[in-house]
Structure formats: C-alpha cells, structure tokens
Amino acid sequence: MGLNYTIDCLHCGTHTEFRSSTNRRTMMVDVRHLTDNIDTECAIRCPVCRSRLNTSSDDFLRQVKIEVEA
C-alpha cells in the first residue's frame, strides 16, 4: 500500500505526479473531510515554480489530488 499524489499548480500550470511504486491499481480518496487538518502555516510548494500550494485549505484541495494504492 502506498500514497500517490498529483499536483496541478494553478500558478504555473505544471502537472506533477509523485508515485510511491509502479502499481497501477489505485483509488482516488476524497480528502474534503480533512480540510480542518491541512496545515496552512508551513508552506507546501510547487516543485517547479515554488508557488505556495496551501495558502488555504480550498487552494490545496484544488491543486493536490491524493490516491491510495489498493
């Protein structure tokens, strides 16, 4: 089981995928219920343009998609 995520930066438009393994059996996880737990104090940045992804919980959820391997 692994955690994969995709960043679609709203600032530069870059699509970046991070995969913990090559297993293609993944399922999307609805993380909207986690909005109270998203840290907005420490910056999470786009790996390309270094723009901040988590200025708010809503900004983070629009730009980051999380998958869990089955």
Order of alpha helices (4+ residues) and beta strands (2+ residues): beta-beta-beta-alpha-beta
